[in-house]
Amino acid sequence: MNVKEYLELPYHIVIRRIADESGAYYFATVQEFDGCMSHGDSHEEAFENIHDAMAGWIEAKLEGGFPVPEPLDDGRYSGKFVLRLPKSLHAKLALDAQREGVSLNQYALYKLAGR
């Protein structure tokens, strides 16, 4: 594949508004491309600039003989996974969930979300 073909794939671009000591701007990254980033004064400018950065990032990988990652497949995540833990921790979590009046699944989700 060439750069243009890669750019047509559905990569995950994240654009965040930043306000720090240098001012307010929009910062863009590509989840699949480590170190590929750009910014702009507006969301639209950051979006345009990240595409330019992506093209350069992909071109460098191809010229160096390195693989270009495929887009992440969101469909492979069902929202379910199996977790093994010590019996004592299982008991503690179950009791905490019961004390809160929620299911163990709801309580575990709450804890994993950092609450």
N, C-alpha and C positions, 0 to 999 in steps of 0.2 A: 504494500500500500504506500501511497505517497502522502505528503503533508495535507493536500487538499482533501483527500479521502478521509484521513483521520479527523480533520476539522468538521466533517459532516456527521461524525458519530455523536451520540448523546452523552457527552461528558458532563459531570456535575460541577457547575460553576457556583461559587458562593461569593456573594457581594455583601459586605457589611459597611454600615456607616460608622466612621470613626471620628471622634472629637478628642484631640489630645493637645499637647503643648505646641504642635506644629499647625494646628487649626482643624477644620472639619473637611473630611474627604471620604471617598468610598474606596474600600480595599477589596480586591478580588483575588480569589485563589481557585485552583482546580483540584478537586479532591483526589483525582487519580494521578496527578502530576506533582511529585514532591519538588518543592521549590519554585513552582511556576506561579508567579503572582504579578499583580499590577495594581494601579490605582487610578483615580480620576476625580475631578471636581464634582461630577454628577454620576448618578447610577449608570446612565447611558454611556458616558465617557469611560467609566471603569469597565463596562461590558465590552466596548470596542477595544480598549487597550488590552484586556485579558485575552482576546482572540489573537491580537498581534503577538502577545507573549507566548500563547499556546503554539502558534506557528513556529516561532523561534525555538521553543523547547523541543517540539517534535522534530524539527529539522536537525537540531544538534544530536538528538538521540539516533536518528537514522544515519547521519553522517558518521557517527562514532560506532555504528554497528550494534547499538544497544536496542533492546526491545521497547516498544511503546505500549504502555498498558492499555488494555481494552476498557471501555466504560464499565463502571460497577453495575452489576445486575441486581436491581432493586427487587426483582421477582424471586430471588433466591432466599429472601428473608421472610419466614412465615410468621415471625413474632413469637415463636416457641423454641425453647432449647432446654436440654436436660442438664441439671447441675447436681453433682454429688457433693455432699458436705458431711461433716461429722454429726453423729447422732445428737450430741449435746447442743450443737448450734441449731439443728433442726428443731429440737424441743424448745429452745429459747425463742426462736422466731415464731413457732406455732403458739406459744403462750403469749408473746407480745401481740400477735395478731388477734388472738382471742380477747385479750384485754382491751384492744382498740375496737373490737366488734366488727372486724373485717376478715375476709378469707386470707389464708396464707399467701396465695398468689397476689392479692391486692396489696398486702403488707410488704411482700418482697419487692414488688414493683415500686412502691412508695420509697423503700429504702434504696433501691438501685438508682432511683431518680435523684438521690441526694437530699432527701427531705429529712 
